[in-house]
Amino acid sequence: MNIYNIVRSKSARYAFAAAALLGATTMSAPSGVLADETCQSPYMAKITGQEDFVYVWTLGIEGLGDGSDKLVTVDVRPDSPSYGKVVNSLSVGGRNEAHHSGFTDDRQYLWAGGLDTSKLWLFDVHSDPAKPTVYKVINDFVEKSGGVVGPHTTYALPGRIMITGLSNDQDHGGRTALVEYTNEGEYISTHWVPTKKDSGGAKLSSMTDGYNYDVRVLPRRNVMLTSSFTGWSNYMMDFGKMLQDPEAMKRFGNTVTVWDLHSRKPTKVLDVPGAPLELRFAWGPTHNYAFTTTALTSKIWLIYEDDKGEWQAEAVADIGDPSKIPLPVDISISADDNYMWVQTFMDAKSRLFDISDPHHPKQIYEHTVGKQVNMASQSWDGKRMYYTTSLLANWDKKGEDGEQFFKAYNWDGKAMTEQFSIDFLKEKLGRAHQMRFGAYSLYGKTAAMIEKDKAKQSASLVQSTKVQN
């Protein structure tokens, strides 16, 4: 399946052309005027100037507030009277193991998934960036995909979203697939991760397992990468119980799969033992490589194209003391490809590595963010860092160590300085997980313009009601 042949509608063709142009621009020469979040899809529209809001996809906690998962909007405009405050909280009903979210290429919608129920929500973030609304709910993901469970990464491609599944509805193990939808939520196709029984045409490795986690693309090399984690039976299990279960500990992925981006066909499976999680491609026009970290072995891995055009995997650095299993989770590469932040859940540290020589990363800084830390979002200009705490509902720390927060820092190149912190437990919001940036500038709007439009619509509705009466 060629990507050019599947963009059928007129609007989709326009979106594809614009996104492709933007992708070519951002992948080749990151602009200093962009202050968006790094490590996003190269096809995605970028924020010019500083971000206005951070959307936090949040897990509900029984007995806390309404107990439901929700999309929380935080105002991060330094000159705003509500700077550092929650300005909107949109509950979706129930607890679904809220996890990751991602924008469509045009930034009109934010897709967010639940790892337990396999539901997906499409939030309208363009009509009023300060107050997202639910545009659509997808309840038949498992049925439409052919048995895929646990939608994880939602990643922007031209006119569509690529979703990584973590599990399946047969044995709730790690065997799973990629699932493709249109931006508006219509199912397109399922692409199963290769196994030793079904290679899909890929060159297999000794550890080929069919597991999945994250996805990233490098369009100019026609390459897509997927990493691997574990299935529903593990990620919904109590963390302490799982660590004591020898069979459960065997059920983690050990591979990164290389795909042909246009055809969506797997070409090669690489051995990356220890549950490789987040994938991040470098941005430079000649930087044909990506990084991942392994949760169970605490290593940084380089996934790179060699001189013969073959993709290889190499362990290039340790993260902290691997024997203590600090559990690296999220990573973020700076826009100039010189630095990478690595977050470790168990010791709640954010470590900065110099990756200017990608084969020899070196740690140059670290900061303890709290008692647990998971996700990090770094602004494109490198001046701001945002952190959240929750890993999974059953894996988060308990008692006093089980804090849940959203924190904002400034980074001056030498040290981080905390700007504000929001206690999600005190505010009765839940477990703060993943973040995405929002801004009025994406849609040529301002807060005043939106309020004026709302006033006009309200006045028009009142007038229409009077006429009817």
Buried (B, 14 or more C-beta within 10 A) or exposed (E): EEBEEBBEEEEBBEBBEBBBEBBBEBBEEBEEEBBBBBBBBBBBBBBBEBBBBBBBBBBBBEEBBBBBBBBBBBBBBEEBEEBBBBBBBBBBBBBBBBBBBBBBBBBBBBBBBBBBBBBBBBBBBBBBBBBBEBBBEBEEBBEBBBBBBBBBBBBBBBBBBBBBBBBBBEEBBBBBBBBBBBBBBEBBBBBBBBBEEEEBEBBBBEBBBBBBBBBBBBBBEBBBBBBBBBBBBBBBBEBEEBEEBEEBEEBBBBBBBBBBBBBBBBBBBBEBBBBBBBBBBBBBEEBBBBBBBBBBBBBBBBBBBEEEEEBBBBBBBBBBEBEEBBBBBBBBBBBEBBBBBBBBBBBBBBBBBBBEEBEEBEBEBBBEBBBBBBBBBBBBBBBBBBBBBBBBBBBBBEEEEBBBBBBBBBBEEEEBEEBEBBBBBEBBBBBBBBBBBBBBBBBEBEBEEBEEEEEEEEEEEEEEEEEEE
